[in-house]
């Protein structure tokens, strides 16, 4: 996915203005400090910078809050569906179907108050996710410009 994002070949939504804005803004993913800032991936400002600037601190807070929502959703799915315990090594289209199917099944089970537990007995620590390499490289001018748009939007 990262290679396709870098090459611009991943099918992502068209650029659109943020609410109340006129200028188009790039669609982005949300990452944490482990990732490098890219034009398609926003990450928080370093704590040493945001502590002294309320605009940056507000941006960090909102970005992390949005990331938490996504992490919580996938955390719930991971607890219930074994397919999320490691890398999903299938085609992109199949991955989309897996995510959609597990979301639908999850909602169905919740609506029907089912206590069905289909998790595996594996140790949770063997999730198979590799550690992401720490990368604090400075983002490109384009990625810095895009992040500044989000800072301004979230502080308006």
C-alpha positions in Angstrom: 0.0 0.0 0.0 2.8 2.4 0.9 4.5 1.8 -2.5 1.3 2.5 -4.3 0.7 5.7 -2.3 4.2 6.8 -3.1 3.7 6.2 -6.8 0.2 7.8 -6.8 -1.4 4.6 -8.1 -3.6 3.7 -5.2 -7.3 4.5 -5.9 -8.0 7.2 -3.3 -10.8 9.8 -3.3 -10.2 13.0 -5.3 -8.9 16.1 -3.6 -11.7 18.1 -2.1 -12.0 21.3 0.0 -12.2 20.9 3.8 -15.5 22.0 5.2 -15.9 25.8 4.9 -12.8 26.0 2.7 -12.5 26.7 -1.0 -9.1 25.3 -1.9 -8.8 21.5 -2.5 -6.9 19.5 0.1 -5.3 16.2 -0.5 -6.9 13.1 1.1 -4.6 11.9 3.8 -4.0 9.0 6.2 -3.3 9.6 9.9 -0.2 8.2 11.4 1.8 8.5 14.6 5.3 9.6 15.4 6.8 6.4 14.0 6.0 7.5 10.4 7.6 10.1 8.3 5.5 13.0 7.3 4.3 12.6 3.7 1.9 14.4 1.4 -0.5 11.5 1.9 0.2 10.9 5.6 -0.2 13.4 8.4 1.6 12.9 11.8 1.7 15.0 14.9 4.2 17.7 15.6 7.0 16.7 18.0 6.0 17.4 21.6 8.8 19.9 22.1 7.3 22.1 19.4 3.6 21.7 20.3 4.0 22.4 24.0 4.7 26.1 23.3 2.2 26.6 20.5 -1.5 26.1 21.2 -2.3 25.8 17.5 0.1 22.9 17.1 -1.1 21.3 20.3 -4.7 21.5 19.2 -3.7 19.9 15.9 -1.9 17.1 17.7 -4.9 16.5 20.0 -7.4 16.3 17.2 -5.2 14.2 15.0 -4.5 11.7 17.9 -8.2 11.6 18.8 -9.1 10.7 15.2 -6.4 8.1 15.1 -7.7 6.6 18.4 -11.1 6.1 16.8 -9.7 4.1 14.0 -7.4 2.1 16.3 -10.2 1.3 18.6 -12.4 0.1 15.8 -9.7 -2.2 14.5 -8.9 -3.3 18.0 -12.5 -4.5 18.4 -12.3 -6.3 15.1 -9.0 -7.9 16.0 -10.4 -9.2 19.3 -13.3 -10.9 17.4 -11.8 -11.9 14.0 -8.6 -14.0 13.7 -7.9 -12.6 10.2 -6.6 -9.4 11.8 -4.1 -11.2 14.1 -1.3 -10.9 11.4 -0.7 -9.4 8.0 -3.6 -9.8 5.6 -1.7 -11.2 2.6 -4.3 -11.0 -0.1 -5.2 -8.7 -3.0 -6.3 -5.2 -2.1 -9.8 -5.9 -3.4 -10.1 -9.0 -1.2 -8.8 -7.0 1.8 -11.6 -4.5 1.3 -14.2 -7.3 1.2 -12.7 -8.9 4.4 -12.9 -5.6 6.3 -16.4 -4.9 5.1 -17.6 -8.5 5.9 -16.2 -8.4 9.4 -17.7 -5.0 10.1 -21.1 -6.2 8.9 -20.8 -9.5 10.9 -19.7 -7.5 14.0 -22.7 -5.2 13.7 -25.0 -8.2 13.2 -23.7 -9.9 16.3 -24.1 -6.7 18.3 -27.7 -6.1 17.2 -28.6 -9.7 18.0 -26.8 -9.6 21.4 -24.8 -12.7 20.4 -22.1 -13.8 22.8 -20.5 -15.9 20.1 -16.7 -15.8 20.7 -14.8 -16.7 17.5 -11.4 -15.6 18.7 -8.5 -17.9 18.7 -6.8 -19.2 21.8 -3.5 -17.8 20.6 -1.4 -15.6 22.8 -2.4 -12.0 22.0 1.3 -11.0 21.8 1.8 -13.2 18.7 -0.2 -10.8 16.6 2.5 -11.0 13.8 2.8 -7.2 13.4 6.4 -6.2 12.8 7.8 -3.2 14.7 7.7 0.0 12.6 11.1 1.5 12.2 11.4 4.9 13.9 11.8 7.5 11.2 12.0 11.2 12.2 13.0 12.5 8.8 11.7 16.0 7.9 8.8 16.0 5.5 8.9 17.5 2.1 7.8 21.1 1.5 4.6 19.8 0.0 3.8 17.6 3.1 4.6 20.5 5.4 2.2 22.8 3.4 -0.6 20.2 3.5 -0.1 19.8 7.3 -0.3 23.5 7.7 -3.7 23.5 5.9 -4.9 21.0 8.5 -3.5 23.1 11.4 -5.3 26.2 10.1 -8.5 24.3 9.5 -8.5 22.7 12.9 -7.8 26.0 14.6 -10.4 28.1 12.7 
